[in-house]
């Protein structure tokens, strides 16, 4: 008996099959990237809302408790916390040294300086207030979610935006908070959210996108 063996079919992929497979892979990757983008956007919005709630809470608490607070935003550790003081605290712009900041010993002042200060009362350097961290449950330190960072921060006492180190936003018992703008970003600096603080009402406006602060010179 003679057995006839049929011709075996080529097990390789055809060009059409390869194109279909690549299209499916592209579609899956596109859906995954889109889902991750939406998740990151939601996480950043949640982080902005939480920070905004802290700011509004501090504004009200400073007025009700008669205490001066400051919000510390650490742009190296990507976290923020609250400090307070019951001492008298006067806010000054960064470039201002204030009265009496230069300590001159007896006989060091030149004649011209003596003539200018003649008849003027001696000024005293104001004592710096001591701020201590708040340890209550509502004001405990908060770390930004993974993949979310401070881009920059501007507060009224600054002369320029800060994108490194620590920034401070002050809240006063008389019902006033520094005019401030806080910008958040993702790791690629493509997704951004901004928080703009109203100094009179303490309201926080949260917007998607970068907010250019109006820096006072």
JOTA-V167235 format. One record per residue. N is the residue number from 1. RES is the residue in three letters. SS is DSSP state (H for helix, E for strand, C for the rest). Layout:
# JOTA-V167235
n=N res=RES ss=SS
n=N res=RES ss=SS
This chain:
# JOTA-V167235
n=1 res=UNK ss=C
n=2 res=UNK ss=C
n=3 res=UNK ss=C
n=4 res=UNK ss=C
n=5 res=UNK ss=C
n=6 res=UNK ss=C
n=7 res=UNK ss=C
n=8 res=UNK ss=C
n=9 res=UNK ss=C
n=10 res=UNK ss=C
n=11 res=UNK ss=C
n=12 res=UNK ss=C
n=13 res=UNK ss=C
n=14 res=UNK ss=C
n=15 res=UNK ss=H
n=16 res=UNK ss=H
n=17 res=UNK ss=H
n=18 res=UNK ss=H
n=19 res=UNK ss=H
n=20 res=UNK ss=H
n=21 res=UNK ss=H
n=22 res=UNK ss=H
n=23 res=UNK ss=H
n=24 res=UNK ss=H
n=25 res=UNK ss=H
n=26 res=UNK ss=H
n=27 res=UNK ss=H
n=28 res=UNK ss=H
n=29 res=UNK ss=H
n=30 res=UNK ss=H
n=31 res=UNK ss=H
n=32 res=UNK ss=H
n=33 res=UNK ss=H
n=34 res=UNK ss=H
n=35 res=UNK ss=H
n=36 res=UNK ss=H
n=37 res=UNK ss=H
n=38 res=UNK ss=H
n=39 res=UNK ss=H
n=40 res=UNK ss=H
n=41 res=UNK ss=H
n=42 res=UNK ss=H
n=43 res=UNK ss=H
n=44 res=UNK ss=H
n=45 res=UNK ss=H
n=46 res=UNK ss=H
n=47 res=UNK ss=H
n=48 res=UNK ss=H
n=49 res=UNK ss=H
n=50 res=UNK ss=H
n=51 res=UNK ss=H
n=52 res=UNK ss=H
n=53 res=UNK ss=H
n=54 res=UNK ss=H
n=55 res=UNK ss=H
n=56 res=UNK ss=H
n=57 res=UNK ss=H
n=58 res=UNK ss=H
n=59 res=UNK ss=H
n=60 res=UNK ss=H
n=61 res=UNK ss=H
n=62 res=UNK ss=H
n=63 res=UNK ss=H
n=64 res=UNK ss=H
n=65 res=UNK ss=H
n=66 res=UNK ss=C
n=67 res=UNK ss=C
n=68 res=UNK ss=E
n=69 res=UNK ss=E
n=70 res=UNK ss=E
n=71 res=UNK ss=E
n=72 res=UNK ss=E
n=73 res=UNK ss=E
n=74 res=UNK ss=E
n=75 res=UNK ss=C
n=76 res=UNK ss=C
n=77 res=UNK ss=C
n=78 res=UNK ss=C
n=79 res=UNK ss=E
n=80 res=UNK ss=E
n=81 res=UNK ss=E
n=82 res=UNK ss=E
n=83 res=UNK ss=E
n=84 res=UNK ss=E
n=85 res=UNK ss=E
n=86 res=UNK ss=C
n=87 res=UNK ss=C
n=88 res=UNK ss=C
n=89 res=UNK ss=C
n=90 res=UNK ss=C
n=91 res=UNK ss=C
n=92 res=UNK ss=C
n=93 res=UNK ss=C
n=94 res=UNK ss=C
n=95 res=UNK ss=C
n=96 res=UNK ss=C
n=97 res=UNK ss=C
n=98 res=UNK ss=C
n=99 res=UNK ss=C
n=100 res=UNK ss=C
n=101 res=UNK ss=C
n=102 res=UNK ss=C
n=103 res=UNK ss=C
n=104 res=UNK ss=C
n=105 res=UNK ss=C
n=106 res=UNK ss=C
n=107 res=UNK ss=C
n=108 res=UNK ss=C
n=109 res=UNK ss=C
n=110 res=UNK ss=C
n=111 res=UNK ss=H
n=112 res=UNK ss=H
n=113 res=UNK ss=H
n=114 res=UNK ss=H
n=115 res=UNK ss=H
n=116 res=UNK ss=H
n=117 res=UNK ss=H
n=118 res=UNK ss=C
n=119 res=UNK ss=C
n=120 res=UNK ss=C
n=121 res=UNK ss=C
n=122 res=UNK ss=C
n=123 res=UNK ss=C
n=124 res=UNK ss=C
n=125 res=UNK ss=C
n=126 res=UNK ss=C
n=127 res=UNK ss=C
n=128 res=UNK ss=C
n=129 res=UNK ss=C
n=130 res=UNK ss=C
n=131 res=UNK ss=C
n=132 res=UNK ss=E
n=133 res=UNK ss=E
n=134 res=UNK ss=C
n=135 res=UNK ss=C
n=136 res=UNK ss=C
n=137 res=UNK ss=H
n=138 res=UNK ss=H
n=139 res=UNK ss=H
n=140 res=UNK ss=C
n=141 res=UNK ss=C
n=142 res=UNK ss=E
n=143 res=UNK ss=E
n=144 res=UNK ss=C
n=145 res=UNK ss=C
n=146 res=UNK ss=C
n=147 res=UNK ss=C
n=148 res=UNK ss=E
n=149 res=UNK ss=E
n=150 res=UNK ss=E
n=151 res=UNK ss=E
n=152 res=UNK ss=E
n=153 res=UNK ss=E
n=154 res=UNK ss=E
n=155 res=UNK ss=E
n=156 res=UNK ss=C
n=157 res=UNK ss=C
n=158 res=UNK ss=C
n=159 res=UNK ss=C
n=160 res=UNK ss=C
n=161 res=UNK ss=C
n=162 res=UNK ss=E
n=163 res=UNK ss=C
n=164 res=UNK ss=C
n=165 res=UNK ss=C
n=166 res=UNK ss=E
n=167 res=UNK ss=E
n=168 res=UNK ss=E
n=169 res=UNK ss=E
n=170 res=UNK ss=E
n=171 res=UNK ss=E
n=172 res=UNK ss=E
n=173 res=UNK ss=C
n=174 res=UNK ss=C
n=175 res=UNK ss=C
n=176 res=UNK ss=E
n=177 res=UNK ss=E
n=178 res=UNK ss=C
n=179 res=UNK ss=C
n=180 res=UNK ss=E
n=181 res=UNK ss=E
n=182 res=UNK ss=E
n=183 res=UNK ss=E
n=184 res=UNK ss=E
n=185 res=UNK ss=E
n=186 res=UNK ss=E
n=187 res=UNK ss=C
n=188 res=UNK ss=C
n=189 res=UNK ss=C
n=190 res=UNK ss=C
n=191 res=UNK ss=C
n=192 res=UNK ss=E
n=193 res=UNK ss=E
n=194 res=UNK ss=E
n=195 res=UNK ss=E
n=196 res=UNK ss=E
n=197 res=UNK ss=E
n=198 res=UNK ss=C
n=199 res=UNK ss=C
n=200 res=UNK ss=C
n=201 res=UNK ss=C
n=202 res=UNK ss=C
n=203 res=UNK ss=C
n=204 res=UNK ss=E
n=205 res=UNK ss=E
n=206 res=UNK ss=E
n=207 res=UNK ss=E
n=208 res=UNK ss=E
n=209 res=UNK ss=C
n=210 res=UNK ss=C
n=211 res=UNK ss=C
n=212 res=UNK ss=C
n=213 res=UNK ss=C
n=214 res=UNK ss=C
n=215 res=UNK ss=C
n=216 res=UNK ss=C
n=217 res=UNK ss=C
